[in-house]
């Protein structure tokens, strides 16, 4: 059991380093080639979708890096099991008396 845990931790550490390097490379590329990227993104038409695609790539790489980093540091989300909802019996309200019209003859 401990062997599987160590293998899993090594895998997460490797993934953290890999996604960290990818994220750093993406940021370095954008800052190094800011002017050509700006010209490419501002052409219009189909090129207007490129900033959105770039944001998705950055978001995925940075999110994966951050998630793995938190896991390596030992910070994980608490998973709660769904509990049964307590059943509460609510008494039914009694019927209110109805007003009836009586005609005197």
C-alpha positions as CSV (number, residue, x, y, z in Angstrom):
1,X,0.0,0.0,0.0
2,X,2.8,2.4,0.8
3,X,4.5,1.6,-2.5
4,X,1.5,2.7,-4.5
5,X,1.3,5.9,-2.5
6,X,5.0,6.7,-3.2
7,X,4.6,5.9,-6.9
8,X,1.5,8.1,-7.1
9,X,3.3,10.9,-5.3
10,X,6.3,10.7,-7.7
11,X,3.8,10.8,-10.6
12,X,2.2,14.0,-9.2
13,X,5.6,15.6,-8.6
14,X,6.6,14.8,-12.2
15,X,3.3,16.2,-13.5
16,X,3.8,19.3,-11.4
17,X,7.2,20.0,-12.8
18,X,6.0,19.3,-16.3
19,X,3.0,21.6,-16.1
20,X,5.1,24.2,-14.4
21,X,7.6,24.2,-17.2
22,X,4.8,24.4,-19.8
23,X,3.3,27.3,-18.0
24,X,6.6,29.1,-17.7
25,X,7.4,28.5,-21.4
26,X,3.9,29.9,-22.4
27,X,4.4,33.0,-20.3
28,X,8.0,33.5,-21.6
29,X,6.8,33.1,-25.2
30,X,4.0,35.6,-24.8
31,X,6.2,38.2,-23.2
32,X,9.1,37.6,-25.6
33,X,6.9,37.9,-28.7
34,X,4.3,40.4,-27.5
35,X,4.4,42.6,-30.5
36,X,3.9,39.9,-33.2
37,X,1.2,38.2,-31.1
38,X,-0.6,41.5,-30.7
39,X,-0.5,42.1,-34.5
40,X,-1.7,38.6,-35.2
41,X,-4.6,38.8,-32.7
42,X,-5.7,42.2,-34.0
43,X,-6.2,41.2,-37.7
44,X,-9.8,40.5,-37.2
45,X,-12.0,37.8,-38.7
46,X,-10.9,34.3,-37.8
47,X,-7.9,35.7,-35.9
48,X,-10.2,37.2,-33.3
49,X,-10.7,33.6,-31.9
50,X,-7.0,33.2,-31.2
51,X,-7.0,35.2,-27.9
52,X,-9.8,33.0,-26.6
53,X,-8.0,29.9,-27.6
54,X,-4.8,31.2,-26.0
55,X,-6.7,31.9,-22.8
56,X,-8.0,28.3,-22.7
57,X,-4.5,26.9,-23.2
58,X,-3.1,29.1,-20.4
59,X,-6.0,28.3,-18.2
60,X,-5.6,24.6,-18.6
61,X,-1.8,24.6,-18.1
62,X,-1.8,26.9,-15.2
63,X,-4.8,25.1,-13.6
64,X,-3.2,21.7,-13.9
65,X,0.1,23.0,-12.5
66,X,-1.7,24.7,-9.5
67,X,-3.8,21.6,-8.8
68,X,-0.8,19.3,-8.8
69,X,1.2,21.8,-6.7
70,X,-1.5,21.8,-4.0
71,X,-1.6,18.0,-4.1
72,X,2.2,17.8,-3.6
73,X,2.0,20.2,-0.7
74,X,-0.7,18.0,0.9
75,X,-3.6,20.4,0.6
76,X,-6.6,18.5,-0.7
77,X,-10.3,19.1,-0.8
78,X,-12.4,17.5,1.9
79,X,-14.8,15.0,0.3
80,X,-17.9,14.5,2.3
81,X,-20.1,11.5,1.8
82,X,-23.8,12.4,1.3
83,X,-25.7,11.9,4.5
84,X,-29.2,10.8,4.7
85,X,-31.6,13.6,5.2
86,X,-33.5,13.3,8.4
87,X,-37.2,12.7,7.9
88,X,-39.3,15.2,9.7
89,X,-43.0,14.4,10.0
90,X,-45.0,17.6,9.6
91,X,-48.5,17.3,11.0
92,X,-51.1,18.0,8.5
93,X,-53.1,21.1,9.3
94,X,-56.6,20.5,10.6
95,X,-59.4,21.6,8.3
96,X,-60.9,24.9,9.2
97,X,-64.6,25.0,9.6
98,X,-66.4,26.3,6.6
99,X,-68.9,29.1,6.8
100,X,-72.3,27.9,5.7
101,X,-75.3,29.9,4.8
102,X,-78.5,28.9,6.5
103,X,-81.7,30.3,5.4
104,X,-84.4,30.7,7.9
105,X,-87.7,29.8,6.6
